[in-house]
Amino acid sequence: MNLKQSFSNRVKDYVKYRPTYPSDAIDYLYNIVKLDEHSTVADIGAGTGKLSELLVERGTHVIAVEPDQEMRQACIQILGHESNFHAVEGSAESTCLHDNSVDFIVCAQAFHWFDRTVANKEFKRILKDRGKVILVWNTRQTKGTPFLEGIEHLLFNYGINYSEVNHKNISEDEMQLFFRENTMEKSVFKMQQLFDFEGLSGRVMSSSYTPTPEHPNYGRMREELKKLFNQYEENGKVTFIYDTELYWGEL
């Protein structure tokens, strides 16, 4: 399964139930990494524009590069009215952007899908001198509460290729190799989402590795998900906890 094919049938759930990014992480991008209203940012693998939207709100010019037509159309529907936004069909390996045309590249929930060798070359081509690359993930915590551990167990049991597509398979050492030596910086921020059962189901279904209704694992997964919810809900809600991990540097 590749990035261009993985989310087409999950767009509605992705838009509605995937988390945004915490305000202190966005503040960090502007105060420390030095994005501003004059910056041009390429959001590579932009999806439905979760991160693009937060940058556009700050007055930054964003070019959303997304290979999946349904995801890209959702992004355009949300942000297409903004004068400092536009979307293009492209990928990390072939962005279709001009040489030396962007000040920053952001990749949110996407870098683990890329051919890193080819993407590195392409990013160098489109970045201006001293431009920076920013990699962002909302990393769902898998330990710390019985509910979070139960969700992880459920995904390993019923998910499709869960261990293969999990972005945690990329180590920090591997990420450092993507950047120019001794330039990678890291910061971590906290965030959480509260879900009723409908929201929990939608959040789980927004992931590429979750079985869809025609898959033999789907029925059992739904049964186990309902049991988890009933066991651990408090006032009709369960909590997903995230570490928002932000890596940035030069190439």
C-alpha positions as CSV (number, residue, x, y, z in Angstrom):
1,M,0.0,0.0,0.0
2,N,1.4,3.4,-1.0
3,L,0.6,6.9,0.2
4,K,-1.3,7.7,-3.0
5,Q,-3.7,4.8,-2.3
6,S,-3.9,4.5,1.5
7,F,-6.4,7.2,2.5
8,S,-8.8,7.7,-0.4
9,N,-11.6,5.8,1.4
10,R,-10.9,7.4,4.8
11,V,-11.0,11.1,4.0
12,K,-14.2,11.9,5.9
13,D,-13.0,10.2,9.1
14,Y,-9.5,11.9,8.6
15,V,-11.0,15.3,8.4
16,K,-13.4,14.9,11.3
17,Y,-11.4,12.8,13.8
18,R,-7.7,13.2,13.2
19,P,-6.1,15.7,15.7
20,T,-4.8,19.1,14.7
21,Y,-1.5,20.3,16.2
22,P,-1.1,22.1,19.5
23,S,-0.8,25.9,19.5
24,D,2.5,25.8,21.4
25,A,4.0,23.7,18.6
26,I,2.9,26.2,16.0
27,D,4.2,29.1,18.2
28,Y,7.5,27.2,18.3
29,L,7.6,27.2,14.4
30,Y,7.2,30.9,14.3
31,N,9.3,31.9,17.3
32,I,12.2,29.5,17.1
33,V,12.2,28.0,13.5
34,K,11.3,31.5,12.2
35,L,8.4,31.0,9.9
36,D,6.6,34.2,9.3
37,E,4.0,35.9,7.1
38,H,6.6,36.4,4.3
39,S,7.5,32.7,4.2
40,T,6.6,30.3,1.4
41,V,6.1,26.8,2.8
42,A,5.6,23.5,0.9
43,D,3.5,21.1,2.9
44,I,4.6,17.8,1.5
45,G,2.0,15.0,1.9
46,A,-0.4,17.6,3.1
47,G,-3.4,15.3,3.3
48,T,-6.5,17.2,4.2
49,G,-4.5,20.2,5.3
50,K,-4.4,19.8,9.1
51,L,-1.1,21.6,9.4
52,S,-1.5,23.8,6.3
53,E,-4.6,25.4,7.9
54,L,-2.7,26.5,11.0
55,L,0.1,28.1,8.9
56,V,-2.3,29.8,6.6
57,E,-4.1,31.3,9.6
58,R,-0.8,32.9,10.5
59,G,-0.6,34.6,7.1
60,T,2.0,32.2,5.7
61,H,1.9,31.3,2.0
62,V,1.4,27.5,1.8
63,I,1.7,25.2,-1.2
64,A,0.0,21.9,-0.3
65,V,1.6,19.0,-2.2
66,E,-0.6,15.9,-2.1
67,P,-0.7,12.8,-4.3
68,D,-4.1,11.5,-3.3
69,Q,-6.9,13.2,-5.2
70,E,-9.6,12.7,-2.6
71,M,-7.3,14.0,0.2
72,R,-6.2,16.9,-2.0
73,Q,-9.8,17.8,-2.9
74,A,-10.7,17.8,0.8
75,C,-7.8,20.2,1.5
76,I,-8.9,22.5,-1.3
77,Q,-12.5,22.4,0.0
78,I,-11.3,23.6,3.4
79,L,-8.7,26.1,2.4
80,G,-9.2,26.9,-1.3
81,H,-10.8,30.2,-0.5
82,E,-7.6,31.5,1.2
83,S,-5.5,33.8,-1.0
84,N,-2.2,32.5,0.5
85,F,-3.0,28.8,-0.2
86,H,-2.9,26.6,-3.2
87,A,-2.7,22.9,-3.7
88,V,-0.9,20.8,-6.4
89,E,-0.7,17.2,-7.3
90,G,2.7,15.9,-6.4
91,S,4.7,13.8,-4.1
92,A,7.8,14.0,-1.9
93,E,9.8,12.4,-4.7
94,S,8.4,14.6,-7.4
95,T,6.8,17.8,-6.0
96,C,6.4,19.6,-9.4
97,L,7.6,22.8,-7.7
98,H,10.2,25.2,-9.1
99,D,13.9,25.2,-8.1
100,N,14.7,27.3,-5.1
101,S,11.1,28.3,-4.6
102,V,10.3,27.6,-0.9
103,D,11.7,28.8,2.4
104,F,10.5,25.8,4.4
105,I,9.3,22.3,3.9
106,V,6.9,20.8,6.4
107,C,5.9,17.1,6.5
108,A,3.2,16.3,8.9
109,Q,2.3,12.6,9.5
110,A,3.9,11.8,6.2
111,F,7.7,11.4,6.2
112,H,7.5,7.7,7.0
113,W,5.9,7.1,3.6
114,F,8.7,8.7,1.6
115,D,11.6,7.3,-0.4
116,R,14.0,9.3,1.8
117,T,16.9,9.2,-0.6
118,V,14.9,10.5,-3.5
119,A,12.9,13.0,-1.3
120,N,16.2,14.4,0.1
121,K,17.4,15.3,-3.4
122,E,14.0,16.8,-4.4
123,F,13.8,18.8,-1.2
124,K,17.3,20.3,-1.8
125,R,16.1,21.2,-5.3
126,I,13.1,23.2,-4.2
127,L,14.5,24.8,-1.1
128,K,16.0,28.3,-1.1
129,D,19.5,28.8,0.3
130,R,19.5,28.0,4.1
131,G,15.9,26.7,3.8
132,K,14.8,24.2,6.5
133,V,12.8,21.0,6.6
134,I,10.3,20.4,9.5
135,L,9.0,16.9,10.2
136,V,6.0,16.6,12.5
137,W,4.1,13.7,14.1
138,N,1.3,13.5,16.5
139,T,2.5,10.3,18.1
140,R,-0.3,8.5,19.9
141,Q,0.9,7.2,23.3
142,T,0.7,3.4,23.5
143,K,1.4,3.0,27.3
144,G,0.5,4.7,30.5
145,T,-3.2,3.8,30.8
146,P,-5.0,0.4,30.3
147,F,-7.1,2.0,27.6
148,L,-4.1,3.2,25.5
149,E,-2.4,-0.2,25.9
150,G,-5.7,-1.9,24.9
151,I,-5.9,0.2,21.7
152,E,-2.3,-0.8,20.8
153,H,-3.0,-4.5,21.4
154,L,-6.2,-4.2,19.3
155,L,-4.3,-2.6,16.4
156,F,-1.5,-5.3,16.5
157,N,-4.1,-8.0,16.5
158,Y,-6.5,-6.7,13.8
159,G,-4.6,-4.0,11.9
160,I,-3.3,-4.6,8.4
161,N,0.5,-4.2,8.2
162,Y,0.4,-2.1,11.3
163,S,3.9,-2.8,12.4
164,E,5.3,-2.1,8.9
165,V,3.6,1.3,8.4
166,N,4.0,2.5,11.9
167,H,6.2,5.7,11.8
168,K,7.9,4.7,15.0
169,N,9.9,2.3,12.8
170,I,12.0,5.3,11.8
171,S,14.6,5.9,14.5
172,E,16.0,9.3,15.4
173,D,19.4,8.2,14.1
174,E,17.8,7.5,10.7
175,M,16.1,10.9,10.7
176,Q,19.4,12.6,11.6
177,L,20.9,11.1,8.4
178,F,18.3,12.9,6.4
179,F,19.5,16.3,7.6
180,R,22.9,17.9,7.2
181,E,25.2,16.8,10.0
182,N,24.6,18.4,13.3
183,T,21.7,20.5,12.2
184,M,18.7,18.5,13.4
185,E,16.8,19.9,16.4
186,K,13.9,18.2,18.3
187,S,11.0,19.5,20.5
188,V,8.1,17.6,21.9
189,F,4.6,19.0,22.9
190,K,1.6,17.4,24.6
191,M,-1.9,17.1,23.3
192,Q,-5.0,14.9,23.9
193,Q,-8.4,14.1,22.3
194,L,-11.6,13.1,24.1
195,F,-13.9,10.7,22.2
196,D,-17.3,9.2,22.6
197,F,-17.7,5.9,20.9
198,E,-18.6,7.4,17.5
199,G,-15.5,9.6,17.7
200,L,-13.3,6.7,18.8
201,S,-14.5,4.5,16.0
202,G,-13.9,7.3,13.4
203,R,-10.4,8.0,14.8
204,V,-9.5,4.4,14.5
205,M,-11.0,4.1,11.0
206,S,-9.0,7.2,9.8
207,S,-5.7,5.1,9.9
208,S,-4.4,3.4,6.8
209,Y,-3.8,0.1,8.6
210,T,-7.4,-0.3,10.0
211,P,-9.5,-3.0,8.3
212,T,-12.4,-1.7,6.3
213,P,-15.9,-3.2,6.5
214,E,-15.2,-5.8,3.7
215,H,-12.1,-7.1,5.5
216,P,-12.5,-10.3,7.6
217,N,-10.9,-8.6,10.6
218,Y,-13.4,-5.7,10.7
219,G,-16.2,-7.3,12.7
220,R,-14.0,-8.6,15.4
221,M,-12.1,-5.4,15.7
222,R,-15.4,-3.4,16.1
223,E,-16.5,-5.8,18.8
224,E,-13.2,-5.5,20.7
225,L,-13.2,-1.7,20.3
226,K,-16.7,-1.5,21.8
227,K,-15.6,-3.6,24.7
228,L,-12.6,-1.4,25.3
229,F,-14.7,1.7,25.2
230,N,-17.3,0.3,27.6
231,Q,-14.6,-0.9,30.0
232,Y,-12.7,2.4,30.2
233,E,-15.0,5.3,29.4
234,E,-15.5,8.0,32.0
235,N,-18.6,10.1,31.6
236,G,-19.1,8.7,28.1
237,K,-15.5,9.6,26.9
238,V,-12.1,8.0,26.5
239,T,-8.8,9.9,26.0
240,F,-6.1,9.6,23.3
241,I,-2.9,11.2,24.5
242,Y,-0.3,12.4,22.0
243,D,3.3,13.5,22.0
244,T,3.6,16.0,19.1
245,E,7.2,15.4,17.9
246,L,8.8,18.1,15.9
247,Y,12.2,17.6,14.1
248,W,13.8,20.3,12.0
249,G,17.1,21.3,10.4
250,E,18.9,22.0,7.1
251,L,19.8,19.6,4.3
